[in-house]
C-alpha cells in the first residue's frame, strides 16, 4: 500500500515531468540558490586544509588542532534542532543569509589572526564555535529552501544537482586550499573562505520565496511537533536510525581502512586511490539521480546501499587494487544516489511548515554517532580483519531490518 501524506500536508503531487538541467538553471530562484551554494561550498571545502596547516604552523600542536576542530563540531550538533525550529519560523533564505554573514565574520577573523601571527587558543576555539553555531542554523534550512526554489516537478533533480556541486567542490576546494596555503598562506586562504560566505549571502539576498511563518506555539512545543512528524512515520525514524548506523560504520571504515593498508606496499597511495574512487562513485550516483525517477523512493535506494559492503570485505581480505577501487566506486554510489530520493520523500511527505525541523532531526541522527565510530575504531585496530568483517555483517543486517517498516518498501513517488 502506498504511504500517503498526512492530512494538512502542504506538498502537492507533481503534475509536470521532471525538468532537465537547463530548465533547472533557467529557473531564477533555484539558479540563485545553486550559485550561492556553489560559491560557499568552494570556500567550505578549502577551509579544512587551511585550518589544519594554519593551526599547526601557529602552535605546532596536534592536540590544539583537535580542540579547534572539536569547537566547531560540538555546538553544531547541540544546536541542530534549534536551528531547525528557526528555519521553520522564518524564510529559510534569510536564516541562511544570517548564518553566512556570521561565517564571513568568523572565517575572515580566523584568517586575520593567523596572518598577524597572534592566534590564542581561546580566540580560535571561540571563532570556530561561533561558526559551528551558524552551521547548525544553515544546514536544516537547506532542504526547505530547495523545496521553495525548485521548479515544479523537479525537486529530486534540484537536490541531485546541489549534491553534484558538493562533489565537485569537494575535489576543487581542497586542491585550492592546498595551493593557497602553500603560496599566500593559510590565513589568506581562510579570508577567501570568509569571502565565499559573503558572496553566498549577497546572492541569497535577491531571493523572494514568500512570507515568513510565525507559529503561535512556543519553542519546546515546536520541537515536539517536529519530533511528532518523525515519530509517527516508521519509515522516517527507522531510516534516521539506519543513517546513524551508516555513519558510525563509515567512521570505523575510515580508521580501519588505513590501518589494514598500512602494512602493504604503497598502502598510503592505495588508500588515496580508494578515496578518489569513492568520490567518483558519489559524483556518478548524483549524476544518475539527475536522470532517473524510480517509482519507489526508498526500496531500491536502500537495497543499493548494500553496495557499500564489497569495499569493506575487500579491505578485510586484502583484495587487489582493482577490487578495492571497484568496491570504492560502488560505495560512492551507495552513499550518493539514495540521498536525492530520500530528500524527495521528505519533501513529498512532510508538511512544508515542518520540513526544516524534520531535516534537523535527520541531520542530527545522521552525524551523532560518527564521533562514537572514531572512538570505537580505536578499540578495534588490534584485529582489523575480523572487525571489518563483523562491521560488514552488521551493516547488511541493518539494511535488511529497515524493510520491516512498510513505508520503506512501499513509499512511492506522488503521481
Secondary structure, 3 states (H helix, E strand, C coil): CCCCCCCCCCCCCCCCCCCCHHHHHHCHHHHHHHHHHHHHHHHHHHHHHHHHHHHHHHHCCHHHHHHHHHHHHHHHHHCHHHHHHHHHHCCHHHHHHHHHHHHHHHHHHHHHHHHCCCCCHHHHHHHHHHHHHHHHHHHHHHHHHHHHHCCCCCHHHHHHHHHHHHHHHHHHHHHHHHHHHHHCCHHHHHHHHHHHHHHHHHHHCCCCCCCCCCCCCCHHHHHHHHHHHHHCCHHHHHHHHHHHHHHHHHHHHHHHHHHHHCCCCCHHHHHHHHHHHHHHHHHHHHHHHHHCCCCECCHHHHHHHHHHHHHHHHHHCCCCHHHHHHHHHHHHHHHHHHHHHHHHHHHHHCCHHHHHHHHHHHHHHHHCCHHHHHHHHHHHHHHHHHHHHHHHHHHHHHHHHHHHCHHHHHCECCC
